[in-house]
Amino acid sequence: MLRRIVVLGDAQQDPHDTVVGHVPGVVLQANYIESLLDERYFKGLGFVSGTIAALVCIGLIITIFEKTASVRVALFRSGFFLLTLMFVSYIALLHFGRLFTFWVPAVGAIIPALLDKLRD
């Protein structure tokens, strides 16, 4: 059984800058479709484990702000914590093909934790 997909587009009127140079949009779309069909895409944690990991990260940010006396030190520690998670996520993406974005909601937890710390 032969599967065929046709992608229509204008290769001259729709150029895109990519890491390999100028590529027509229709070629990019064909590449995306091919990657999906060949299952060549990054896999994440999954809904349940991703949600648990995000809640743990948010809890750690809140704990950092609650247990640290100085606002500046709390900001530094939480920023360092998030940068470390970003670095580990980058290494996991490069070496294992795993896309870890569970730390992203923790970025949004910094502002409420900071405001709560400033209010005290």
C-alpha positions as CSV (number, residue, x, y, z in Angstrom):
1,M,0.0,0.0,0.0
2,L,1.5,3.3,-1.1
3,R,0.7,6.4,0.9
4,R,1.0,9.7,-0.9
5,I,0.6,13.2,0.3
6,V,0.5,16.3,-1.9
7,V,1.6,19.7,-0.6
8,L,0.7,22.6,-2.7
9,G,2.5,25.9,-2.4
10,D,4.5,28.7,-4.2
11,A,8.2,28.0,-3.7
12,Q,9.3,31.4,-5.0
13,Q,6.8,33.6,-3.2
14,D,7.1,32.0,0.3
15,P,10.8,31.8,1.4
16,H,11.7,31.3,5.0
17,D,15.0,31.7,6.8
18,T,16.1,28.5,8.5
19,V,19.3,27.1,9.9
20,V,20.0,25.6,6.5
21,G,19.4,28.8,4.6
22,H,16.3,30.0,2.6
23,V,13.8,27.3,2.2
24,P,10.4,27.5,0.6
25,G,7.4,27.2,2.9
26,V,6.1,24.2,0.9
27,V,9.3,22.3,1.5
28,L,9.1,23.1,5.3
29,Q,5.5,21.8,5.4
30,A,6.5,18.6,3.6
31,N,9.4,18.1,6.0
32,Y,7.0,18.6,9.0
33,I,4.6,16.0,7.6
34,E,7.4,13.6,6.9
35,S,8.8,14.0,10.5
36,L,5.4,13.3,12.0
37,L,4.8,10.3,9.8
38,D,8.3,8.9,10.7
39,E,7.8,9.8,14.4
40,R,10.9,12.0,14.4
41,Y,9.8,14.6,17.0
42,F,10.6,15.4,20.5
43,K,8.7,13.7,23.3
44,G,7.8,15.3,26.6
45,L,7.0,13.9,30.0
46,G,3.3,13.3,29.6
47,F,0.4,15.1,31.1
48,V,0.3,13.6,34.6
49,S,4.1,13.6,35.2
50,G,4.5,17.0,33.6
51,T,1.8,18.5,35.8
52,I,3.4,17.0,38.9
53,A,6.8,18.2,37.9
54,A,5.4,21.7,37.2
55,L,3.7,21.8,40.6
56,V,6.9,20.7,42.3
57,C,8.8,23.5,40.6
58,I,6.2,26.0,41.6
59,G,6.3,24.7,45.2
60,L,10.1,25.0,45.2
61,I,9.9,28.6,44.0
62,I,7.4,29.5,46.7
63,T,9.5,27.7,49.3
64,I,12.6,29.6,48.2
65,F,10.9,32.9,48.8
66,E,9.3,31.8,52.1
67,K,12.6,30.5,53.6
68,T,14.9,33.2,52.4
69,A,15.1,36.4,54.4
70,S,16.3,38.8,51.7
71,V,14.3,39.5,48.6
72,R,17.4,39.8,46.5
73,V,18.8,36.5,47.7
74,A,15.4,34.8,47.0
75,L,15.3,36.3,43.5
76,F,18.9,35.1,42.9
77,R,18.2,31.6,44.2
78,S,14.9,31.2,42.3
79,G,16.6,32.5,39.1
80,F,19.5,30.2,39.6
81,F,17.1,27.3,40.2
82,L,15.3,28.0,36.9
83,L,18.5,28.5,34.9
84,T,19.7,25.2,36.2
85,L,16.4,23.5,35.1
86,M,16.7,25.2,31.7
87,F,20.2,23.9,31.3
88,V,19.2,20.4,32.3
89,S,16.3,20.6,29.9
90,Y,18.6,21.7,27.1
91,I,21.0,18.8,27.8
92,A,18.0,16.3,27.8
93,L,16.9,17.7,24.5
94,L,20.3,17.4,22.9
95,H,21.3,14.0,24.2
96,F,18.1,12.2,24.7
97,G,15.6,13.9,22.4
98,R,13.3,14.7,25.3
99,L,11.6,18.1,25.6
100,F,11.2,19.1,29.2
101,T,9.1,22.2,29.6
102,F,7.7,21.5,33.1
103,W,9.8,24.4,34.5
104,V,8.0,27.1,32.4
105,P,5.0,27.6,34.7
106,A,7.5,28.2,37.6
107,V,8.7,31.3,35.8
108,G,5.2,32.8,36.3
109,A,5.3,31.8,40.0
110,I,8.2,34.2,40.7
111,I,6.1,37.4,40.5
112,P,3.4,36.4,42.9
113,A,6.0,35.0,45.3
114,L,8.0,38.2,45.0
115,L,4.9,40.4,45.6
116,D,4.0,38.3,48.6
117,K,7.5,38.6,50.0
118,L,7.5,42.4,49.5
119,R,4.1,42.7,51.2
120,D,5.5,41.0,54.4
